[in-house]
Amino acid sequence: MVRYKKSEEKRKQILHAAFRALSERGYDAVTLQTIADQAEVSKGVVHYYFESKEAVLVELLEWLTGRISAKEQAAVEEQHTATGKLTAYIGSAFPGPEQNRAFYRVYLDFLARASRIPVYRDINQRFYDSCAGISKEVLMLGQQEGIFSKELSPEKTGPVIRAIIDGCLIQWLMADNDELHEVFKDSCYTAIMKVLSV
């Protein structure tokens, strides 16, 4: 039991290191040695847990998107109104400039490869399915409350909500101005409300 816990901690240490390395250097510049240096372990230790750079990155994408999905779902579940759930969802997606910058630098690297690497595409699709589930929950509750248009299809509108969130965050990232983070967050909420409202 203790050995298992230690090995899981070491695995997470390597994944955290891979995330930092990708965020700082980009996908193409990262090697197993880079990850080992960032984790402050030998390359052999990284090899013990992962057979290749690709294996590390596949698990990293799975781990990252799983963590974000869980946080967003938990934030939404704490609320009981559609606007409360939407505010919590957007708030969870916009945790802060530092977190958003690190995540989107890494995530955009993965997305650039997802159309050519099936395993990345599959992981990303599971992430977007989770996002669509949250969006549908928000929309359907708002329809029951009478504040969102009943003509909107949850299946078609769910992905649009995430597209607005990601679009606003990518635009913020490209603006390279931390002071605009809250502005883009507010604009995101306003844009989604316009799409959903009666």
C-alpha positions in Angstrom: 0.0 0.0 0.0 2.8 2.4 0.9 4.7 1.5 -2.2 1.6 2.1 -4.4 1.1 5.5 -2.8 4.7 6.5 -3.4 4.6 5.4 -7.0 1.4 7.4 -7.6 3.0 10.4 -6.1 6.1 10.0 -8.3 3.9 9.6 -11.3 2.0 12.8 -10.5 5.3 14.6 -9.9 6.4 13.7 -13.4 3.0 14.8 -14.9 3.3 18.1 -13.1 6.8 18.5 -14.4 5.6 17.7 -18.0 2.9 20.3 -17.7 5.4 23.0 -16.6 7.8 22.0 -19.3 5.1 22.2 -22.0 3.8 25.5 -20.7 7.3 27.0 -20.7 8.8 25.5 -23.8 6.1 24.1 -26.1 5.4 20.6 -27.3 8.3 20.3 -29.8 11.0 21.4 -27.4 10.0 19.0 -24.6 11.9 15.7 -24.3 12.0 13.0 -21.6 15.2 14.7 -20.4 13.5 18.1 -20.1 10.7 16.4 -18.1 13.2 14.6 -15.9 15.1 17.9 -15.3 11.9 19.7 -14.4 10.8 16.9 -12.0 14.3 16.8 -10.5 14.7 13.1 -11.2 16.8 11.1 -13.5 15.7 10.2 -17.0 15.7 6.6 -15.9 13.0 7.4 -13.3 10.8 8.9 -16.0 11.4 5.9 -18.2 10.4 3.6 -15.3 6.9 5.2 -15.2 6.5 6.0 -18.9 7.9 4.2 -21.9 8.2 7.4 -24.1 7.5 11.1 -24.3 4.3 10.3 -26.1 3.1 8.1 -23.2 3.8 10.9 -20.7 1.9 13.4 -22.9 -1.1 11.1 -23.4 -1.5 10.6 -19.7 -0.9 14.3 -19.1 -3.8 15.3 -21.4 -6.0 12.7 -19.8 -5.1 13.9 -16.3 -5.4 17.7 -17.1 -8.8 17.4 -18.9 -10.1 15.1 -16.2 -9.1 17.5 -13.4 -10.7 20.4 -15.2 -13.9 18.5 -15.9 -14.2 17.5 -12.2 -13.6 21.0 -11.0 -16.1 22.5 -13.3 -18.7 19.9 -12.5 -18.2 20.4 -8.8 -18.6 24.1 -9.1 -21.8 23.8 -11.1 -23.3 21.2 -8.7 -23.0 23.6 -5.8 -25.5 26.0 -7.5 -29.3 25.6 -7.8 -30.3 28.2 -10.4 -29.4 28.4 -14.1 -27.6 31.7 -13.7 -25.8 30.5 -10.6 -24.7 27.4 -12.5 -23.6 29.4 -15.5 -21.7 31.9 -13.3 -20.0 29.0 -11.5 -19.1 27.2 -14.8 -17.5 30.3 -16.2 -15.8 31.1 -12.9 -14.3 27.7 -12.9 -13.1 28.0 -16.5 -11.6 31.4 -15.7 -9.7 30.7 -12.4 -7.0 33.4 -13.1 -4.5 34.6 -15.5 -1.6 32.4 -14.4 -3.7 29.2 -14.4 -5.4 30.0 -17.7 -2.1 30.9 -19.4 -0.4 27.7 -18.3 -3.3 25.5 -19.3 -4.1 27.1 -22.7 -0.5 27.1 -23.8 -0.4 23.4 -23.2 -3.9 22.7 -24.4 -3.5 24.5 -27.7 -0.4 22.5 -28.4 -2.4 19.3 -27.9 -5.3 20.6 -30.0 -2.9 21.4 -32.9 -2.1 17.7 -33.0 -5.5 16.2 -32.1 -6.7 16.1 -35.8 -3.7 13.9 -36.6 -3.2 11.8 -33.4 -6.4 9.8 -32.7 -5.6 9.3 -29.0 -5.4 13.0 -28.4 -8.7 13.5 -30.3 -10.4 10.8 -28.2 -9.3 12.3 -24.9 -10.3 15.8 -26.1 -13.7 14.5 -27.2 -14.3 13.0 -23.8 -13.5 16.4 -22.3 -15.9 18.2 -24.7 -18.6 15.7 -24.0 -18.2 16.5 -20.3 -18.4 20.3 -21.1 -21.5 19.7 -23.3 -23.1 17.8 -20.4 -22.6 20.8 -18.0 -23.8 23.2 -20.7 -26.9 21.1 -21.3 -27.7 21.0 -17.6 -27.4 24.8 -17.4 -29.6 25.3 -20.5 -32.3 22.8 -19.5 -32.6 24.3 -16.0 -32.8 27.8 -17.5 -35.6 26.6 -19.8 -37.5 25.2 -16.8 -37.0 28.5 -15.0 -38.3 30.4 -18.1 -35.2 32.5 -18.6 -33.6 30.6 -21.5 -35.3 30.1 -24.9 -37.2 26.8 -25.1 -36.5 26.7 -28.8 -32.8 26.0 -28.2 -31.7 22.3 -28.5 -29.5 21.3 -25.6 -27.6 18.9 -27.9 -26.8 21.7 -30.4 -26.4 24.5 -28.0 -24.2 22.7 -25.4 -21.1 22.7 -27.6 -21.6 26.4 -28.5 -21.4 27.4 -24.8 -18.0 25.8 -24.5 -16.9 27.3 -27.9 -17.6 30.8 -26.5 -15.7 30.0 -23.3 -12.7 28.7 -25.2 -12.9 31.4 -27.7 -12.9 34.1 -25.0 -9.9 32.5 -23.2 -7.9 32.1 -26.4 -8.6 35.8 -27.3 -7.5 36.8 -23.8 -4.3 34.7 -24.1 -3.5 36.4 -27.5 -4.0 39.8 -26.0 -1.2 39.1 -23.5 -2.6 41.4 -20.9 -3.5 40.0 -17.4 -5.6 43.1 -16.7 -8.1 42.0 -19.4 -8.7 38.6 -17.8 -11.8 39.8 -15.9 -13.0 41.8 -19.0 -13.0 38.7 -21.1 -14.6 36.7 -18.3 -17.5 39.2 -18.1 -17.8 39.3 -21.9 -18.0 35.5 -22.0 -20.9 35.5 -19.6 -22.7 38.3 -21.5 -22.2 36.5 -24.9 -23.5 33.2 -23.5 -26.5 34.9 -21.9 -27.3 36.5 -25.3 -27.2 33.1 -27.0 -29.4 31.5 -24.4 -31.9 34.2 -23.4 -35.6 34.3 -24.5 
